[in-house]
Amino acid sequence: MVNNIAPLNSALAKESSTKTSNSEEELPSLSSRVLPKCLEELLPLPSEDALAHSEKLSFLILKTIESKVEGSISFAEYMQLALFAPGLGYYSAGSQKFGEKGDFITAPEISPLFSQCLAHQCYEGLSILGEEGCLLEIGAGSGQMAVDILRELRDLKKLPKHYYILELSAELKDRQLQTLKTQCPEMLFLVQWLDSLPSHPIKAIILANEVCDAMPVHQFSLKTSKFLEDTACFEVRVSQREGKFALTEKVPDAKLADALDLLLVDLANTNSLHANVGDSNHTDDIIQSHAEKLKQQGLSHLQTESSYYTSEMNLNIKPWINSLSEILEAGLILIIDYGFPRHEYYHPSRYMGTLMCHYRHHAHGDPFFYPGLQDITAHVDFTLIAEAASSAKLEVSGFTNQATFLISSGLITIAEKNKQKGMTKPDIFKQNQAIQLLTSPAEMGELFKVMALSRNFLGALSGFTLNDMRYRL
């Protein structure tokens, strides 16, 4: 996902007083209607119809909050509604999301090279799985990746038995169908859309490109006094005050508390996060740095007096991996997304978390900015995926960055072959630009990772041969 970063340094945001109780602290409001000046001034204004759409979704979410006894919902539930509420959520409604006219550009939209390289890894897998081997793409976006993979596999003479697409959005299904009809109608017979995972085990290569980053996440904050034993963990929830969204901190429920306890113990053991908490000078520095950074972004109202660390936890990863494991008789799961191993994800320097919103090719940190009109994402904890895979009796067979995966999968050779197919000089220049964007450490090459999970699969995984980084998990 590629965006321009909107400068937020000139923001002015009003701060209001906080209310506290024994179990809950209400943070100043961050409203979908009363926005920081910087966002209103720097980001493109939606149309009247789009604004009306956003208001409908905001009303639905506010009513959901009001219906709760505790008067708040988890951030995960807010994110679920904002992205997937039927007919209103960002991914459920009809606005264009991908490409130059949307809100972000994914790797398959940048160049066919990405999908061609992925197809070469699929070729190896299908060669081992035999005639029953299928492909299953989860969330196919515009359908461009499916087109380019099928074309490359056709040229390699290794088409799958079926190309399944699991897609929950009716609007995106239609867009994918039109893309396939236009660009490769002769292979449309291979494609089958699914509303849920297959009901029976399959031999397949499962593709999940930028799926995990859109999964709803819980937010949490750490508060600390001068000593390690005074550190406390709170869940950050979404409430409402006078018809506006507000952030609320409260003691997490048992499920989230258990998960956070395990996380903090693991981080303490790896000397990643908690090892720095006991140093009062270091803690004070973090709190001050946190406050200054929020002020620069016009989000001072997110800072509390003693909070020094905010981040996210994805409780959907384990059940999702379990569901994939249940239907995979033999084959691979290839997960491509932006993220880190755990010790990097929860590094002390990443004290504001990884939550990011995408609107008209601008990235910003306000999740309540026009709900339904922007994407909301969080980076991926790949250690969590590896742990979930192990619990589901899947093997973690490879882990590397995107640049290494593409180069190992034949990027340079594929680019040369593309040139020999009659590319013009402008086309060659555009392809070279795409290679830079896909592989540069300053662009997508390092931040994006590729992980392979497998079952009953003994074949080669050439995409991970140059630099397998499983040791970093």
Secondary structure, DSSP 8 states (H G I E B T S, - for coil): -B-EE---TT--------EE-SSEEEEEE--SSS--HHHHHHS----HHHHHHHHHHHHHHHHHHHHSTTSEEEHHHHHHHHHHSTTTSTTTSSS--BSTTSSBB-HHHH-HHHHHHHHHHHHHHHHHHGGG-EEEEES-TTSHHHHHHHHHHHHTT---S-EEEE---HHHHHHHHHHHHHH-GGGGGGEEEESS--SS-EEEEEEEES-GGGS--EEEEEE--SSGGG-EEEEEEEEEETTEEEEEEE---HHHHHHHHHHHHHHHHTTSSGGGTT-HHHHHHHHHHHHHHHHHTT-GGG--SSEEEEEEE-TTHHHHHHHHHHHEEEEEEEEEEEEE-HHHHT-TT-TT-S-EEEETTEEES-TTSSTTSSEEE--EEHHHHHHHHHHTT-EEEEEEEHHHHHHHTTHHHHHHHHHTTT--HHHHHHHHHHHHHHH-TTTTTTTEEEEEEEES--S--GGGSS---GGG-
